[in-house]
Amino acid sequence: MGNVGLLYVGAVLLVNGLMLLGAVPSRSAAALNLFVGALQCVIPTVLLIQSAGAPDAVLAASGLYLFGFTYLYVGINTLAGLDPQGLGWFSLFVAVAAGVYSVLSFTVTADPVFGVIWLAWALLWTLFFLVLGVGRTELTRFTGWAVVLLSQPTCTIPAFLGLANRYTASADAAWLAAASFAILLATAALLARRGLPRQHDRSSESAPHSVHVSARAAHA
């Protein structure tokens, strides 16, 4: 069931990354954030009810709320026109928690691939914190590209592999994932420095507003 939610997290992260890049207006992405945020709260709740208190099941479900709350926060923030600082500081909490889940993936659940994926999410939410929480708007384009490029390999691809029963949690797969993520982040940095024109760059929307969108979307 968790793979179903992860699949749609890949979609909302992609849209939020495009929002940060100015390719998608923030209000048009708010609905998807609310839909996926609600889904990412319903799924872990069902998993917890079905877990009968099994520690592994509770651990697996608990992390999903981080993303559910993020996307709900993004959607509400965007529609209500709220300041982004609260979302930014919540993103810092998510980033730290993602680091803990990464360690647990390596040590407790013996899933090094998701250990690497959790580290990638920790980085993305750290970027959301820097852009939204402390106003480092010069990182907005890099954050947008990083979210766009990492959204599919950290969410959609492992979700489809899990749904097809083809997911492999091996050390070799983890190293391949880490190398791929590093290349994608380097590509994001290059694209951000090129300063590609924004399709929907509206001077009336401040950088914090478009940043709201990315941080909220990010999820995972």
Number of C-alpha atoms within 10 A of each C-alpha: 13 16 17 16 25 26 23 22 31 28 19 30 30 24 29 36 32 25 27 31 29 22 16 20 21 25 18 14 22 25 19 22 32 23 16 28 31 18 23 30 20 15 20 23 17 12 17 17 12 12 14 10 11 10 10 12 16 18 16 16 21 16 17 23 21 21 26 28 23 27 36 25 24 30 28 16 21 25 14 10 12 14 15 27 18 15 26 27 19 21 29 21 17 26 25 16 16 24 20 15 24 25 20 18 20 16 12 12 16 15 19 24 26 22 24 24 25 24 21 27 24 26 20 27 32 23 27 35 27 23 26 31 25 13 18 15 18 12 16 25 25 25 30 31 24 26 36 27 20 25 28 18 17 26 23 21 16 22 25 16 13 18 15 9 9 11 15 15 14 13 14 12 15 19 14 14 20 18 12 14 20 14 13 19 20 14 16 22 17 13 15 20 11 10 11 10 10 13 12 12 16 12 7 7 12 10 19 20 21 29 35 31 35 36 35 37 38 30 33 34
